[in-house]
Amino acid sequence: MSRLTIRARLTLVHGGLFFLAGVVLLAATYALVSQRLGEGLTVSDQTAPPGAEIPGERMVNHEAGLRPDDALTALLTQGAIALLVVGAAATALGWLIAGRMLQPLDRVTDTARRIAESPGDLGQRIGMVGPSDELKRLGDTFDLMLERLDQSFDAQRRFIANASHELRTPLTLNRTLLEVAVGRRDVGVETRVLGETLLEINGRHERLIDGLLLLARSERTLASVSYVDLADIVAHVGSSVEVSCAEAPVLGDAVLLERLVQNLVENGVRHNVDGGWVRVSTSVAEGFSVLEVSNSGEVVAGYDVESLFEPFRRLDRAASGGVGLGLSIVRAVAIAHGGSVVARARDTGGLTVTVRLPAHTP
């Protein structure tokens, strides 16, 4: 059973207290009226001649007047009806007042939800105005927290981008020198083998740097978007795999989306078995453009699947060519486009990775 909202609880408390106070007031009124009727009325059964008075007493004519018991019953009945009507009105008014008072909390919730739906965008603020009460201080504190988080993440991304950029220059220089040395005719066999090994290591480092740069870029808010059909990207990237594509339009960064598809296809080919297969399909379902990449391969434990999206996490350490950033980049690109990615281990081996991005309807 779900708990009531704060607004509903405030309304119930307000209405309950009003009804409790009304019942107490009605009971006190009943007691006071009953006491006054008992003290101030003496009912005489004597028969008095017309116009005569009984000294010290007031005559109550049971046939012409209202008896005390009937008066008290009428007081209780009409008082209860009035209490119900006014209580219902007070409860409705309490509902409206509670909603008005909780509007700043709704603004905080809406801002937090928008940030959760677009994790790369921490530039949004609540900007609450009004008197400096508890709710405004809460909103200002939330804005301050967002500002510091935004600065921290931005500094982290800048560090990764700057460090990666600075490392590319010496790696490019190393590759050039190694290619020149290996390409000489008078170089010995052992030297050539050593040079080729160093070139392979240098290439791995270059791919690592490129992956870090792309990961830092994909975690930022998209600066500009354009119409992209995932089916066209698959047709361009997945020429060597089994393809079954239908139109899957999205709005996004074409370069990042192409890298997303390329990483999934390359992972499917790299982490496979001899004579295995890779299948890629695109479609539109429930308002989302869906990209699905499946492959044969070694059996993967279900509890290891989620960890594959962590940076530098690889199950097959012996696999060559990868740096452990492929699926991390895929997830970052999907989230930056407002989508999601999930992986599922196949019973017969391999994985099925499904990317869902908001479909674009022109």
Secondary structure, 3 states (H helix, E strand, C coil): CCCCCHHHHHHHHHHHHHHHHHHHHHHHHHHHHHHHHHHHCCCCCCCCCCCCCCCCCCCCCCCCCCCHHHHHHHHHHHHHHHHHHHHHHHHHHHHHHHHHHCHHHHHHHHHHHHHHHCCCCCCCCCCCCCCCCHHHHHHHHHHHHHHHHHHHHHHHHHHHHHHHHHHHHHHHHHHHHHHHHHHCCCCCHHHHHHHHHHHHHHHHHHHHHHHHHHHHHHCCCCCCCEEEEHHHHHHHHCCCCEEEECCCEEEECHHHHHHHHHHHHHHHHHCCCCCCCEEEEEEEECCEEEEEEEECCCCCCHHHHHHHHCCCCCCCCCCCCCCCCHHHHHHHHHHHCCCEEEEEECCCCCEEEEEEEECCCC
